[in-house]
Amino acid sequence: MRIVALSLLLGCDAPSQCDAFTLKTVPAATGFGPNAMILADLDGDGRIDVVTANYGSDTISVLRGNSGATFATHVDLPAGQQATSVAAADLNSDGVLDLVTANFGSDSVSVFLGKGDATFSPPINLMTSRYPTSIAAGDVSRDGRIDLVVASSGNNAVDVLLGNGDGTFASAVNYPTGAGPNSILLVDLTGKGWPDLVTADYTDGTASVLFGVGDGTFTAATSYPMDRGSFFVAAADLNNDHLPDLVTANFDANDVTVRLNSLANGFGAPHNYPTGKNPTAVSIADLNLDARNDLAVTSSGDDRIGILVGNGGGEFDPHRDFATGRRPVASAVADIDLDGRPDLVTADAVDSTVTVVLATDCALSY
């Protein structure tokens, strides 16, 4: 099984060449109004497949990867109303990837058990709190079974659904967050060996951190101010101290906020970096192969991805923008054309497409 996390990386042949990129764009249709996306090898053929959650058509779209960085015609499966987020994991312990969506309009999640050939059983729907916005999957109870965590903006909380290991789940247990949680992340913030929870809280402009106890329960949330309209949260080591730091994309403030992890003292002071208009997602990766993590931010208001090059100390250069499809809402990275270089995929809500941006050579300087 191979799952590609939401991140962005553009590559070239050698580190010395990777100051810049020439990009080739290849669009592919999805269902109407994609709102989220994952990349994974769903059929074990070594090629990356795409799954989108389609808010506008209450479906998910599965696009199987072909040779030459192309995709088969999308196959749509019914989800709940206004499917807004999607995750992939082995939910029933059979060694095959399954899918799960959060459905904003029906207060539910839909579980699609995989058959190993990029096809899926009809969905099993489970109720959540009001207005679920984001979903993640991981083993939060250390029992070898995959659990689900769901951000629900209607009651300002996270739902934790512990997995039974057979594709079924216990009833949700709620943990309060800041107001308007719009994005959720499972990440081990302290190096203890099991995940913690982080949400980006749109209404409050905060990030809520709930530390995992290791038995499927979490501490009360600690709130960290970020900036106006915190829309998406990501975490990775930004200053080479081996601790995950926090970054939010702030839709209303047109910036990203970085808070460095100091472990014993929580997270440091916020540092804001301008982006394009209405940022919807941030991805963290070493984009120029200098062993320092950089940021890539989808800006839905001006149809761009901005790259902010990191200096390895938690600081970033001004953003350099690249064009995408209309209203990019998600991005992910994988070697789509199997040439050994990572490529970019965006989900574009207005165009109802995914756009593949292939890294071909280095020609445009940062």
N, C-alpha and C positions, 0 to 999 in steps of 0.2 A: 504494500500500500504506500502511496506517496501523496501527501497533501502539501500544497503550497500555501503558506500563510500570506495574508494581505501585506504586501511590501512591494517595493519597486527597486529594480536594479538594471542599469544599462551597462553593457560591457563591450570591450574591445579585445584585440588579440594579445596585448601585453600591457602590464602596468604602466610602462613608460609612455605608451600611446594614449592612455585613457584620460586625457584632459577634455575630450569632446567626442561627439557622436554624430554620424549621419544616420537618419532614421527613415525607415520605410514603413508606411502605414497600410494595414490590411484590415478592413472592417468585416464583420460577420453579424447577421441578424439574430436577434433574440425574441422572446415574447415581449409584450408591450410594457414599457416603463420599468426597466430593470433598476433595482434600488441597491442591490448588493451582489457580490460575486465571490466565488472561490475557484481555484484551480487545483485539479487532482487527477491522477491516473486512475480512472474508474474501472477500466477493463483490463489492466495489467499488460498493455501492449507497449509500454515504454513511452507513450506519447501523452502529452498533457491534454486533458479535457477541461471544459469550462462549464460551470453551473451558475446561473443567475437566479436571484429571487426577484420576481416581477410584480411590483406593487400595483401596476396598472391593469394587470390581467389575472391576478389571483393564481399565479402559476409559478413553477420553476421551469427553466429551460436547460436542457442538457445538450451540449455541443461536443461531440466526440472529435478528438484531434485526428487530422489526416496528415500525410506527408506534405512538405512544402509550406508549413505554417498556415494551413487552411483547416477549416472545420466542416464537418458534416452539417446538413440542415438541422436546425434545432428541433428537438423533441420536447414538447411541453407536457408537464404533469400538473394536475390540479392540486393546489395547496389551499390553505385557508384564505380568508379575505385580506387583501392588501399585504401580501408576503413582503416583508421588509428586510429580512436578514436570513442568511443561510450558513450552515456549518457542515463539515464532513467528519465522520469518525466511525469506528467499528462499534456500533451500539449493541449488537447482539452476540459478540464474541465468536464470530465465525470466520474471522480473517478477511472479511470483505468490507469495503467502505459503504457506509450508509449516509443518508442526508437528513437534515432536520432544518425546518424553517421556523422563524417567528412571524406570526400573522397579526399585524396591527389591528385590522378591522374586525377580527373574530375572537380576539383574546385567547389565542391558542398557539400551540406549536404543532407542526405536522412532521411525523417521522416516516421516512421512506427507507425501507430495508433493501439493501442492494443485493443483486444476484451475481455480481462479479463480472458482468458484461456491459456495464453502463446502463442497464435497465433496472427498474425498481418495482417493488410491490406497491399496491395502492396505499395511500397515506393513512396513518393512524394518528388521530387528532387528540391532543391533550389540552386541557384548559390551563390558562395562566392567569395572572393578574391583568388588570385593564391596560390596554394599549402597549403590548410588547413591541419593543423597538430593535432589540439586538439579542443575539444568541451566541453562546460559546459552549464547547464540549471539552471535557477533560475529567480525569479521575481526582476528584476533590476529597474523597474519603479513603483513599489508599487501599481499596479492596480489589483492584484490578479491573473494575467495571467503570465504564464511561458514564459520567453524570452530565446534566445539562444545567446551565445557568442562563437566566433570561432577565434582561433589563426591561422594566415595565414603567412607562412614563405616566400612566394613569393613576398609580398610587405611590409613585416615587420610591420604588423598591426594586430589589433583585429577588427573583424566584430561584430557588435551588431545588432541582428534581434529581434525587439520587437514583442511579441506574440499578436495575436488577440483573443486568448482564445478558438479558434475552430480548432486548429491544423495548422493554416496558420500564416504567419509572414510578417511584413513589410520589405521593402528592407533594405539591410545592410547599416549601417553607420560605417565608418572606423575611428579608432583611432591609430595613430602610436605607435609602441613599439620599443624596441631594435631590433637589427638584428637577424633574425633567430628564432622567437618565436616558441617553440616546445611543450610547455605545458601551459595550462591555468587553472586558479583557480578563483572561486567566493568565497569571504570570507569577512565578516565584520571586518575590521582591527581596527576600532576605537570605536566600541560599539554604533554606531548611529542608528542601526536598519535596515540597508539595505546594500547590498553587494558592495564590491570593486572588482577590477580586478587585478590579478597578472599573469604575464607570466614569464616563464623561457626562456631566449634568448640564444640559442646555440652558434651562431656566435660571439656575443659580450661577452659571459660569464657573463651575468647580469640577474637580475630580474627587470622587469618593473612593477611599481605600479601605477594604475590609480584609483583614488578615485571616488566612485559613488556619484553623486549629489542627487539621489533618484527619479529622473524623467526619468530614462533611459539613461541619458547622464553621461559622465565621464570627469574628469579633464585630462589635459595633463600628459603624463607618467613621473614619476620620476624613474631614473635608479640607481640601486644599484649593484656595482660590486660583483660578487660571485666568481666563478673560471672557468677554461677553459672547455668549452662545457657544459654549464648549460642546462640540458636535461629535467628536471622534477622539479616541484615546489609543495610543500605542506606547510600547515600552521596549527599550534596549539600552545597552551600555553605550553612553555617549561620550564618556570621559576616560575610558580605559581603566576603570577601577573594578571591573568584573561585577558590577551591580547594575540592575536594570533601572534606568531613569525614565521619567514620564514625559510624554509630549501629547498635547491636545491640539486639534485643529479647531479654531474658534470662528464659527460661521459669521457671526455678527461683527466681530472685531477685525476680520480680514488679517488674521495672523495665526501663528502657532506659539504656544507657551511651552517652555522647557523648564522642568524642575529636576534637579540632580538628586539622586538617592544618597543620603548620608548614613543610612542604616540605623544607627543608634538614635539619631535625631530627626528621623523622618526625612522629608524632602526639603531641599533648600529653597531659596527665594525664587520667584518666577522670573523668567527672562523671555520677553516677547520678540518675535521676528516677523516682519511683514510678509504677507503672501499675496497671491492674486485674490480676486473677489470671491467671497463666500466659500471658503475652504470646507470640504466635506470629509476628507480623509487624509491621514498622514502615514507614510510608510518609512521605515528606517532600514537602511542597508549601506554597505560600503560601495557607493556608486562609481567612484573613480579609482578603486583598487589601491588605496593608499593605507589600508589597515585602519581607517577611521570611519565611523558611521556618519552617513549623511541623511538628510531628510528629503522626501519627495511628497508634495502636497497637491492633491487634486483641487482645483478651484472651479466650482460649478458655475460661478457667475461670469467667467470669461473664457470657459472652455480651454483650460490650460492645466498642465502639470508644472509646478515650479520645483526646481532642485536647489536645495540649500546645502552647500558643501561644508562638512564639519572639519574643525581643526584638531579634533581628538581631545580637546579639553572641555567639551560641552558647549562650545560656541560655534556660530554658523555664519557663512558669507551670505550676502543678499541673494534672493532667489533669481534663478535663470529659468525662463518659461519655455515650454514646448506645447504645441497645439495638440488637442485631442478631438474626439467627437463632441457633440453638443451635450452639455451638462454632465460632465464626468462625476460619478458618485462613488466609485470604488476603483482600486487598482491592485494588481498583483504581479508577481514576477516569476518567470520560469523560462527555461530554454525551449521555446516553442518550436523552432526550426532545427533543433538538434545539431547546432553548429558549435556547441561548447560555450556560447555566449548567452547570458541571460537577456530575455526580452520582456517588454512591458505589455500588459493587457489592462485596458480600462473598460468599465461598464458605463455606457452613455445613456442617460435616462430619456432625453428628448428624442434621440435618434433610434432608440430601441435596438442598439447594437452593442457588441463588444469590439473594441479597436485593438488590434495587435500592432505594436510598434516594435519593429525588428531593429536590433543593433547591427549595423552592417560594417561601418568603419569609423575611424576617428577623423572628423573634418571640421567640426565647429568648436571653437575654443570656449570653455567656460569663462 
